[in-house]
Amino acid sequence: MFCRLYLICYIILITINVILTDIYLHNPRGSNNRHNEKTRERQNENLSFDSQNNQRGGYNVGDGGTMYYYANSILPIQWTNQHSCNDVNADCSILFQYTCGDTLRDGKSTTTIPLSVEGENDSTYRLTEDLTSYLNCRVRSRNKNLFTANQGLRGDSSIYTRQNPAGTRYGYECPEERDYYPYWQPTNWIDIAILTNRQDLCTYYRQNSQNVQSRFACTFATKADLIKANDLKIILPNNKEACEAFNNPGLNGIKPRWIEFPSHNQPPPECYSPPYTRENHLGDVYGSDMPVFNWTLPNISANKCILRVRYNISTGDYDGWNINSSSNNGNLYIMKDFFPDELTAERRGYRYQTNPEIKLFDDIDLTLQLAVNTAQYGRVFQDRSFTFEIRQRPTEFQDKPIYNLNVRGRRGNIVQVYPAVEYDFVPNRLEIPSNSYVHIQWIGSNTTPDGDGQGNQQIDRNNLLLLTNRMINSDWNQFEYLNSTGLLIANMPALLNQTNFLNLPLNDRRQLAASGQNTDPLLYNASAYFDLGARLISAESAGVYHYVSTRNNDFSNRDQKGRIIVQPFQYKYQLIGQNRHTMKLE
């Protein structure tokens, strides 16, 4: 089974030649390796993980608090990916994972964490994987049956891959684990869902996820032994027989062990088709908003967790499932079935190599060069959130649904923030059954790069007020059986003491309007973090509510408005249809 995983492990590497096929998290806020830079470009792409994204992507670490979500609550994960998904143009997969641990931290610096125990324990540095994980990666033999094209990998350990041939370090991330899924060695990342064009692979993914399958590895009993092995540049085998027979005189009798690492004991990941997105575009999906996956958080209590997304689009120029190291070093001929032999294919330039020049016709002098970088012709891109907390729900919540309502984006106009986005509510259209909870919470930064907007430069601030009910003569109502409060086309807020918003008490509405205890019209005195807490939305609240942020809404420049629809009946969503949801009455 272990060898079989070597042969058929899905090559999750992305193609599209040398174009940056970025992916960015927008809710929760994705870092793209940013910390607190006041510049549009991030300072250190090696901070904690290999994103492969544009230097200007990502959000700064939040100030004033830490986002938290209740167990089993529904968190809308929103992202943008640059190239197509769920289309015939590319074989796309998007993988969501999370990890939790008491030692995880956002850090206080843009400096990469040192490769030492002291660095691991120093709160100055961001920590998203532990030192032991990286040291195991560094002493473990890489999978030498993998296709690495003509890339000259500079070492034999798992830090060297086709996409990372020099073994460059990105925090404590293991490059081989990053580039392949499902990974055959133990990992601290727990699978949430994989959205893939290849629905025929869903059974394989679900059965081989570490959520349900244990892993085996050759490793040492203590961190001290592991550090010594790293100092000696030892490479451990990754099979049981060779591991148990391994001996190195420099270890003075210390022997590695073949250890089983248990499964995460979690349900297998969800697996279904991704939303349709087009090429060369960081934006909304067809007929809807930004791509979204509604994650039902696990029923755990954890002080520090991180969300991770990986994105791949695989080329159709070769069979990524069946290719292996036998095709390395120029032994892969593209479209060879169109030629009588490999020699003819090579003469015409149809060999997998860097920037090949291909002769389109045998008898016509027409040669074209293709933009092919074999380190990138097959690529993984990723983003990660900052740390957040998962809390056990209070007993009075019982098993009622909890919907998270947050804010995405940062200060600036559309050009200044790109490839991040301007402010908006997440979701900006929330439809819920009555007798559910809504948890309103947002976070921003006090070091956001300069950009257009209201109030002081470099600070993110948000608030929420019901819109005025009528500014123009309009009788249109999409939900004829529900009362509609606030007009989405308007920009003026309603008076707090003369309107009803979700039947919330006046003090809650004041808190939302002022973003806490603020006394400044542009919220300068407010915190970048605000938490109203979870509020029960009763059947008496049934209706449609339209709201606005007065701090950021600027007609003809930017819009920050939202809608909440409270239905008077109970229902739940099922993943059915092109947009992956439909309503089911109960």
C-alpha positions as CSV (number, residue, x, y, z in Angstrom):
1,M,0.0,0.0,0.0
2,F,2.9,2.4,0.8
3,C,4.5,1.8,-2.6
4,R,1.1,2.1,-4.3
5,L,0.7,5.5,-2.7
6,Y,4.1,6.4,-4.3
7,L,2.8,5.5,-7.7
8,I,-0.6,7.0,-7.7
9,C,-0.4,9.8,-5.3
10,Y,-2.1,12.7,-7.1
11,I,0.3,15.3,-8.4
12,I,-1.3,18.4,-6.9
13,L,1.1,20.6,-8.8
14,I,-0.3,23.5,-10.8
15,T,0.4,24.4,-14.4
16,I,-0.4,27.5,-16.6
17,N,3.3,27.9,-17.5
18,V,5.0,30.8,-15.7
19,I,1.8,32.8,-14.9
20,L,1.1,33.3,-11.2
21,T,-2.0,31.3,-10.5
22,D,-2.6,32.9,-7.1
23,I,-5.2,32.1,-4.5
24,Y,-6.2,34.5,-1.7
25,L,-8.2,34.0,1.4
26,H,-10.6,36.9,2.2
27,N,-12.6,35.4,5.1
28,P,-11.0,34.5,7.4
29,R,-8.3,37.1,6.5
30,G,-5.5,35.4,4.6
31,S,-2.0,36.5,5.4
32,N,-0.1,35.6,2.2
33,N,2.9,35.8,4.6
34,R,2.2,39.4,5.6
35,H,2.4,40.6,9.2
36,N,2.2,44.3,9.9
37,E,3.9,45.9,6.8
38,K,2.8,49.4,6.0
39,T,3.9,48.8,2.4
40,R,1.7,47.3,-0.3
41,E,4.3,44.6,-0.9
42,R,4.9,42.0,1.8
43,Q,8.4,42.0,3.3
44,N,9.2,38.3,3.6
45,E,7.7,35.7,1.3
46,N,9.6,33.0,3.4
47,L,7.9,34.1,6.6
48,S,6.0,30.8,7.4
49,F,4.8,29.1,4.3
50,D,5.4,28.9,0.5
51,S,2.4,30.8,-1.0
52,Q,3.7,31.3,-4.6
53,N,1.4,34.3,-4.7
54,N,1.9,37.9,-5.7
55,Q,3.9,40.0,-3.3
56,R,0.9,42.5,-2.9
57,G,-1.6,39.9,-1.8
58,G,-2.8,39.3,1.7
59,Y,-4.0,41.2,4.8
60,N,-2.1,42.4,7.9
61,V,-2.5,40.8,11.2
62,G,-5.6,41.9,13.2
63,D,-5.3,44.3,16.1
64,G,-7.3,44.6,19.3
65,G,-8.5,41.0,19.6
66,T,-8.6,37.5,18.2
67,M,-11.4,36.2,16.1
68,Y,-13.3,33.2,17.6
69,Y,-16.0,31.0,16.3
70,Y,-18.3,28.6,18.2
71,A,-18.1,24.9,17.6
72,N,-20.5,23.6,15.0
73,S,-21.1,27.2,13.8
74,I,-21.2,28.0,10.1
75,L,-18.2,30.0,8.8
76,P,-18.3,31.2,5.2
77,I,-14.8,30.7,3.8
78,Q,-14.3,33.1,0.9
79,W,-11.4,33.2,-1.5
80,T,-10.4,34.2,-5.0
81,N,-8.4,32.0,-7.4
82,Q,-6.8,33.5,-10.5
83,H,-7.5,30.7,-13.0
84,S,-10.3,28.5,-14.0
85,C,-12.0,25.8,-11.9
86,N,-14.8,23.4,-12.8
87,D,-14.1,24.0,-16.5
88,V,-12.5,21.9,-19.3
89,N,-9.6,24.3,-19.5
90,A,-7.7,22.9,-16.5
91,D,-7.9,20.1,-13.9
92,C,-8.5,22.1,-10.8
93,S,-8.6,21.1,-7.1
94,I,-9.0,23.3,-4.0
95,L,-8.2,21.8,-0.6
96,F,-9.2,23.3,2.8
97,Q,-7.4,22.1,6.0
98,Y,-7.0,23.4,9.5
99,T,-4.7,22.7,12.4
100,C,-4.9,23.6,16.1
101,G,-2.3,23.8,18.9
102,D,-1.3,25.8,21.9
103,T,2.0,26.8,20.5
104,L,0.7,28.3,17.2
105,R,1.1,32.1,17.0
106,D,1.1,35.0,14.6
107,G,4.3,36.4,15.9
108,K,5.5,40.0,16.1
109,S,7.9,40.3,13.2
110,T,8.4,39.8,9.5
111,T,11.5,37.7,10.1
112,T,11.5,34.0,9.4
113,I,11.7,31.8,12.5
114,P,15.2,30.5,13.2
115,L,15.8,26.7,12.8
116,S,16.3,26.1,16.6
117,V,14.6,25.3,19.8
118,E,15.1,28.8,20.9
119,G,13.4,30.1,17.8
120,E,10.5,27.7,18.2
121,N,9.9,29.1,21.7
122,D,10.4,32.8,20.9
123,S,7.0,34.6,20.6
124,T,8.7,37.1,18.2
125,Y,8.4,34.6,15.3
126,R,5.3,33.3,13.6
127,L,4.8,29.5,14.2
128,T,2.4,27.5,12.1
129,E,4.1,24.1,12.2
130,D,6.4,22.9,15.0
131,L,10.2,22.4,14.7
132,T,9.9,18.6,15.0
133,S,7.7,18.5,11.9
134,Y,10.3,20.3,9.8
135,L,13.3,18.4,11.2
136,N,11.5,15.1,10.3
137,C,11.0,16.4,6.8
138,R,14.6,17.4,6.6
139,V,16.0,14.0,7.5
140,R,13.4,12.0,5.7
141,S,14.2,10.6,2.2
142,R,12.2,12.3,-0.5
143,N,9.9,10.1,-2.6
144,K,12.3,9.4,-5.5
145,N,9.6,7.8,-7.6
146,L,8.0,11.2,-8.2
147,F,8.2,13.1,-11.5
148,T,10.6,16.0,-11.2
149,A,11.0,16.8,-14.9
150,N,14.5,18.2,-15.7
151,Q,14.8,20.0,-12.3
152,G,18.1,19.3,-10.6
153,L,17.1,18.7,-7.1
154,R,20.0,19.6,-4.8
155,G,19.4,17.0,-2.1
156,D,17.7,13.7,-1.2
157,S,15.5,14.8,1.7
158,S,11.8,15.8,1.6
159,I,12.7,19.5,1.6
160,Y,13.6,19.1,-2.1
161,T,10.8,19.0,-4.7
162,R,10.2,19.8,-8.3
163,Q,8.7,23.1,-7.2
164,N,11.4,23.7,-4.6
165,P,14.5,22.1,-6.0
166,A,16.9,24.2,-3.9
167,G,15.2,23.2,-0.6
168,T,14.4,26.8,0.3
169,R,13.0,27.1,3.8
170,Y,9.6,28.7,4.5
171,G,9.1,28.7,8.2
172,Y,8.8,25.1,9.4
173,E,6.7,24.0,6.4
174,C,7.6,20.7,4.8
175,P,7.8,21.3,1.0
176,E,7.0,17.7,0.0
177,E,3.9,17.7,2.2
178,R,2.9,21.1,0.7
179,D,3.2,19.9,-2.9
180,Y,1.3,16.6,-2.7
181,Y,-2.0,15.3,-1.6
182,P,-2.9,13.0,0.1
183,Y,0.5,13.0,1.7
184,W,1.9,9.6,2.7
185,Q,3.7,10.8,5.8
186,P,2.1,12.1,9.0
187,T,1.0,15.8,9.0
188,N,-0.7,18.0,11.6
189,W,-3.2,19.4,9.0
190,I,-6.7,18.1,9.2
191,D,-8.7,17.8,6.0
192,I,-12.0,19.8,5.7
193,A,-12.9,19.5,2.1
194,I,-11.5,19.1,-1.4
195,L,-13.3,20.7,-4.3
196,T,-12.2,19.0,-7.5
197,N,-13.1,18.6,-11.1
198,R,-12.2,14.9,-10.7
199,Q,-15.2,13.5,-9.0
200,D,-14.0,10.0,-9.7
201,L,-11.2,10.6,-7.2
202,C,-13.5,11.5,-4.3
203,T,-13.6,8.0,-2.9
204,Y,-9.8,7.7,-3.1
205,Y,-9.3,11.1,-1.3
206,R,-11.8,10.3,1.4
207,Q,-10.4,6.8,2.1
208,N,-6.7,7.9,2.1
209,S,-7.1,11.1,4.1
210,Q,-5.2,11.1,7.4
211,N,-8.5,12.0,9.0
212,V,-9.3,8.3,8.7
213,Q,-6.0,6.5,7.9
214,S,-3.0,6.3,10.1
215,R,0.5,7.0,8.7
216,F,3.9,5.3,9.3
217,A,7.3,7.1,9.4
218,C,10.9,6.5,10.3
219,T,11.9,8.9,13.0
220,F,13.6,9.3,16.3
221,A,12.2,9.0,19.8
222,T,13.3,12.5,21.0
223,K,13.7,15.9,19.6
224,A,17.3,15.9,20.7
225,D,18.1,12.8,18.7
226,L,16.3,14.4,15.7
227,I,18.4,17.6,16.0
228,K,21.6,15.5,16.2
229,A,20.6,13.6,13.0
230,N,19.9,16.9,11.3
231,D,23.4,18.2,12.3
232,L,24.9,15.1,10.7
233,K,22.8,15.6,7.6
234,I,21.4,12.1,7.9
235,I,18.8,10.9,5.5
236,L,16.4,8.3,6.9
237,P,14.7,5.7,4.7
238,N,10.9,5.7,4.3
239,N,10.2,2.0,4.5
240,K,10.0,-0.3,7.5
241,E,12.8,-2.8,6.7
242,A,15.4,-0.2,5.8
243,C,14.4,2.0,8.8
244,E,14.9,-0.9,11.3
245,A,18.2,-1.8,9.7
246,F,19.5,1.8,9.6
247,N,22.7,2.5,11.5
248,N,25.0,5.6,11.4
249,P,28.2,5.6,13.5
250,G,27.8,9.3,14.2
251,L,24.7,8.7,16.2
252,N,26.6,6.6,18.8
253,G,24.1,3.8,18.9
254,I,20.9,5.9,18.6
255,K,18.5,4.1,16.2
256,P,15.4,5.4,14.4
257,R,12.1,3.7,14.9
258,W,9.3,2.8,12.5
259,I,6.3,4.4,14.1
260,E,2.6,4.4,13.4
261,F,1.0,7.8,13.7
262,P,-2.7,7.5,14.4
263,S,-5.4,9.0,12.2
264,H,-6.9,12.4,13.2
265,N,-10.0,10.5,14.1
266,Q,-12.1,12.9,12.1
267,P,-14.8,12.4,9.4
268,P,-13.4,12.0,5.9
269,P,-13.2,15.3,4.0
270,E,-16.1,16.5,2.0
271,C,-15.5,16.2,-1.7
272,Y,-17.5,17.7,-4.6
273,S,-17.2,20.0,-7.6
274,P,-15.7,23.5,-7.1
275,P,-17.6,26.6,-8.1
276,Y,-17.0,27.7,-11.7
277,T,-14.4,30.4,-12.2
278,R,-12.8,31.7,-15.4
279,E,-9.2,32.2,-16.4
280,N,-7.1,35.3,-15.6
281,H,-9.6,36.6,-13.0
282,L,-9.6,37.2,-9.3
283,G,-13.3,37.8,-8.6
284,D,-16.8,36.4,-8.3
285,V,-18.1,33.1,-9.6
286,Y,-20.7,32.8,-12.3
287,G,-24.1,34.1,-11.2
288,S,-23.1,34.6,-7.6
289,D,-20.7,36.3,-5.2
290,M,-17.1,35.5,-4.3
291,P,-16.4,31.7,-4.2
292,V,-17.5,30.4,-0.9
293,F,-17.4,27.2,1.1
294,N,-19.6,27.1,4.2
295,W,-17.5,25.3,6.8
296,T,-19.3,23.8,9.8
297,L,-16.6,24.0,12.4
298,P,-15.6,20.9,14.4
299,N,-17.0,20.3,17.8
300,I,-13.8,21.0,19.7
301,S,-12.4,23.7,22.0
302,A,-9.1,25.1,20.8
303,N,-7.4,28.4,21.7
304,K,-5.3,28.7,18.5
305,C,-6.2,27.3,15.1
306,I,-5.1,28.2,11.5
307,L,-7.0,27.6,8.3
308,R,-5.1,26.7,5.1
309,V,-6.2,26.6,1.5
310,R,-4.2,25.0,-1.4
311,Y,-5.0,25.5,-5.0
312,N,-3.9,23.5,-8.0
313,I,-4.7,23.2,-11.7
314,S,-3.0,20.3,-13.5
315,T,-2.1,20.3,-17.1
316,G,-3.5,17.9,-19.7
317,D,-0.2,17.7,-21.5
318,Y,0.7,14.6,-19.5
319,D,-1.1,12.1,-17.3
320,G,-0.4,13.4,-13.8
321,W,-1.8,10.2,-12.2
322,N,0.5,7.7,-14.0
323,I,3.7,9.6,-14.6
324,N,6.7,8.9,-12.4
325,S,10.5,9.3,-12.2
326,S,11.1,7.2,-15.3
327,S,10.0,10.3,-17.3
328,N,12.5,12.7,-15.7
329,N,15.4,14.5,-17.5
330,G,13.7,15.0,-20.8
331,N,12.2,11.5,-21.1
332,L,8.7,12.8,-21.4
333,Y,7.4,13.4,-24.9
334,I,4.3,15.5,-25.3
335,M,1.7,14.5,-27.9
336,K,4.0,11.6,-28.9
337,D,1.0,9.7,-30.2
338,F,0.9,12.1,-33.1
339,F,4.4,11.1,-34.2
340,P,5.8,7.8,-35.5
341,D,8.5,7.6,-32.9
342,E,10.0,9.6,-30.0
343,L,13.0,10.7,-32.2
344,T,10.6,12.5,-34.5
345,A,8.8,14.1,-31.5
346,E,12.1,15.3,-30.2
347,R,13.3,16.6,-33.5
348,R,10.1,18.7,-33.7
349,G,10.6,20.0,-30.2
350,Y,7.7,18.1,-28.5
351,R,9.7,17.1,-25.5
352,Y,8.9,18.3,-22.0
353,Q,11.7,20.8,-21.3
354,T,12.3,24.4,-20.5
355,N,11.0,26.8,-23.1
356,P,10.9,24.3,-26.0
357,E,10.9,25.5,-29.6
358,I,8.3,23.4,-31.5
359,K,8.2,22.9,-35.3
360,L,4.5,22.9,-36.1
361,F,4.9,21.5,-39.6
362,D,7.5,19.0,-40.8
363,D,7.9,20.6,-44.2
364,I,7.3,24.3,-43.4
365,D,9.9,26.5,-41.7
366,L,7.7,27.7,-38.8
367,T,9.1,27.4,-35.2
368,L,7.5,28.8,-32.1
369,Q,8.8,29.0,-28.6
370,L,6.6,28.0,-25.6
371,A,6.8,29.6,-22.2
372,V,7.5,26.5,-20.1
373,N,9.3,26.4,-16.7
374,T,9.4,22.8,-15.6
375,A,9.5,23.9,-12.0
376,Q,6.3,25.7,-12.5
377,Y,4.6,23.6,-15.2
378,G,2.7,22.0,-12.4
379,R,2.4,24.1,-9.2
380,V,0.7,24.5,-5.8
381,F,-0.4,27.9,-4.4
382,Q,-1.7,28.4,-1.0
383,D,-2.8,30.9,1.6
384,R,-3.3,30.7,5.4
385,S,-5.3,32.6,7.9
386,F,-4.0,34.2,11.1
387,T,-4.8,32.3,14.3
388,F,-8.3,32.1,15.6
389,E,-10.1,30.3,18.4
390,I,-12.8,27.7,18.4
391,R,-15.0,27.8,21.5
392,Q,-17.4,25.3,22.9
393,R,-20.9,26.7,22.6
394,P,-22.7,27.6,25.8
395,T,-25.4,25.1,27.0
396,E,-28.2,27.6,26.4
397,F,-27.4,27.6,22.7
398,Q,-28.4,23.9,22.6
399,D,-28.2,22.6,19.0
400,K,-29.5,25.7,17.3
401,P,-27.6,26.8,14.2
402,I,-25.0,29.6,14.6
403,Y,-24.2,31.8,11.6
404,N,-21.1,33.9,11.6
405,L,-21.4,37.4,10.1
406,N,-18.0,39.0,9.5
407,V,-16.2,41.7,7.4
408,R,-13.7,41.2,4.6
409,G,-11.3,43.6,2.9
410,R,-9.1,46.5,3.8
411,R,-8.8,50.2,3.4
412,G,-8.2,51.6,-0.1
413,N,-9.8,51.8,-3.5
414,I,-10.1,48.8,-5.8
415,V,-6.7,49.4,-7.4
416,Q,-4.8,50.2,-4.2
417,V,-6.0,47.0,-2.4
418,Y,-5.7,44.5,-5.3
419,P,-5.4,41.6,-5.1
420,A,-7.1,42.0,-1.7
421,V,-10.6,43.5,-1.8
422,E,-12.4,46.5,-0.5
423,Y,-14.6,46.3,2.6
424,D,-17.7,44.2,2.5
425,F,-19.8,42.1,4.9
426,V,-19.4,38.3,4.8
427,P,-21.8,37.1,3.8
428,N,-23.4,40.2,2.4
429,R,-26.6,38.2,1.9
430,L,-27.3,36.0,4.8
431,E,-30.5,33.9,4.8
432,I,-31.3,32.1,8.0
433,P,-34.2,30.3,9.7
434,S,-35.8,31.8,12.8
435,N,-34.6,30.6,16.1
436,S,-31.0,30.6,14.9
437,Y,-28.1,32.5,16.3
438,V,-26.1,35.2,14.4
439,H,-22.6,36.0,15.6
440,I,-21.5,39.4,14.4
441,Q,-17.8,40.0,14.7
442,W,-15.0,41.6,12.7
443,I,-11.4,42.5,12.8
444,G,-9.0,44.9,11.0
445,S,-5.5,46.2,11.3
446,N,-4.0,49.5,12.5
447,T,-1.1,49.2,10.0
448,T,-2.9,48.8,6.7
449,P,-1.0,50.3,3.8
450,D,-2.1,53.9,2.9
451,G,-5.2,54.0,0.7
452,D,-8.3,56.0,0.0
453,G,-11.1,56.0,2.5
454,Q,-12.7,57.8,5.4
455,G,-10.9,58.6,8.7
456,N,-7.3,58.2,9.5
457,Q,-4.9,56.5,7.1
458,Q,-3.7,52.9,7.8
459,I,-6.6,51.9,10.1
460,D,-9.4,49.5,9.4
461,R,-12.7,50.4,11.1
462,N,-16.2,49.0,10.5
463,N,-19.7,49.5,11.9
464,L,-23.2,48.4,11.1
465,L,-26.5,50.3,11.0
466,L,-29.9,49.7,9.5
467,L,-30.5,51.6,6.3
468,T,-33.3,54.2,6.1
469,N,-36.6,52.6,5.0
470,R,-37.7,54.9,2.2
471,M,-35.8,57.5,0.2
472,I,-37.5,57.0,-3.1
473,N,-40.9,55.8,-4.2
474,S,-40.2,52.0,-4.6
475,D,-42.7,49.2,-4.1
476,W,-40.4,46.4,-5.1
477,N,-40.0,43.6,-2.6
478,Q,-38.3,40.3,-3.6
479,F,-39.9,38.6,-0.5
480,E,-43.6,39.5,-0.7
481,Y,-44.5,37.5,2.4
482,L,-41.8,39.2,4.5
483,N,-41.6,42.7,5.7
484,S,-38.6,44.5,4.3
485,T,-36.8,47.1,6.5
486,G,-34.2,49.4,5.0
487,L,-33.7,50.2,1.4
488,L,-30.6,48.7,-0.2
489,I,-30.4,51.5,-2.8
490,A,-30.3,54.1,-0.1
491,N,-27.1,55.2,1.7
492,M,-28.5,57.0,4.7
493,P,-28.8,55.1,8.0
494,A,-32.1,54.9,9.9
495,L,-32.5,56.4,13.4
496,L,-31.5,53.9,16.0
497,N,-34.4,54.6,18.4
498,Q,-37.1,54.6,15.6
499,T,-36.2,51.3,13.9
500,N,-36.0,47.6,14.6
501,F,-33.0,45.5,13.5
502,L,-33.5,41.8,14.2
503,N,-35.3,42.7,17.4
504,L,-32.0,43.4,19.0
505,P,-32.1,45.6,22.1
506,L,-31.1,49.3,21.7
507,N,-27.8,48.8,23.4
508,D,-26.8,46.1,20.8
509,R,-27.7,48.5,18.0
510,R,-25.7,51.2,19.6
511,Q,-22.7,48.9,19.9
512,L,-23.0,47.9,16.2
513,A,-23.3,51.6,15.1
514,A,-20.3,52.8,17.2
515,S,-18.2,49.6,16.8
516,G,-18.1,49.4,20.6
517,Q,-17.7,52.5,22.8
518,N,-16.4,54.8,20.1
519,T,-17.1,58.6,20.4
520,D,-15.6,59.7,17.1
521,P,-17.8,60.2,13.9
522,L,-15.2,58.3,11.8
523,L,-14.7,55.6,14.5
524,Y,-11.1,56.6,15.1
525,N,-11.5,55.8,18.8
526,A,-13.0,52.4,18.1
527,S,-11.0,49.2,18.1
528,A,-10.1,47.4,14.9
529,Y,-11.8,44.4,16.5
530,F,-15.4,44.2,17.5
531,D,-17.5,41.3,18.8
532,L,-21.3,41.7,19.5
533,G,-21.5,38.0,20.5
534,A,-24.0,35.5,19.3
535,R,-27.6,36.7,19.4
536,L,-30.8,34.5,19.1
537,I,-33.0,35.6,16.2
538,S,-36.6,34.8,17.2
539,A,-39.5,34.0,15.0
540,E,-40.8,37.5,15.7
541,S,-37.8,38.8,13.8
542,A,-38.9,37.3,10.5
543,G,-38.3,39.8,7.7
544,V,-35.7,41.3,5.4
545,Y,-33.1,43.8,6.8
546,H,-30.7,46.0,4.8
547,Y,-27.8,47.6,6.6
548,V,-24.7,49.7,5.9
549,S,-21.3,50.7,7.3
550,T,-21.3,54.5,7.5
551,R,-17.5,54.4,8.0
552,N,-16.7,52.8,4.6
553,N,-19.7,53.2,2.4
554,D,-18.9,56.0,-0.1
555,F,-21.4,56.2,-3.0
556,S,-19.8,56.0,-6.4
557,N,-16.5,55.0,-4.8
558,R,-17.1,51.9,-2.6
559,D,-20.1,50.1,-1.2
560,Q,-20.4,48.3,2.1
561,K,-23.9,47.1,2.6
562,G,-25.6,43.8,3.5
563,R,-28.9,42.0,3.8
564,I,-30.2,39.5,6.3
565,I,-33.3,37.5,5.5
566,V,-34.9,35.8,8.5
567,Q,-37.4,33.1,7.3
568,P,-40.3,32.3,9.6
569,F,-39.8,28.5,9.1
570,Q,-37.1,26.0,9.8
571,Y,-34.8,24.6,7.1
572,K,-31.3,23.6,6.4
573,Y,-29.0,23.8,3.3
574,Q,-28.1,20.8,1.2
575,L,-25.2,20.8,-1.3
576,I,-27.1,20.3,-4.5
577,G,-26.9,22.0,-7.9
578,Q,-24.4,24.3,-9.6
579,N,-24.1,26.8,-6.7
580,R,-23.9,23.8,-4.3
581,H,-26.8,24.7,-2.1
582,T,-30.6,24.5,-1.9
583,M,-33.1,25.0,0.8
584,K,-34.8,22.0,2.5
585,L,-37.8,22.6,4.7
586,E,-38.2,20.8,8.0
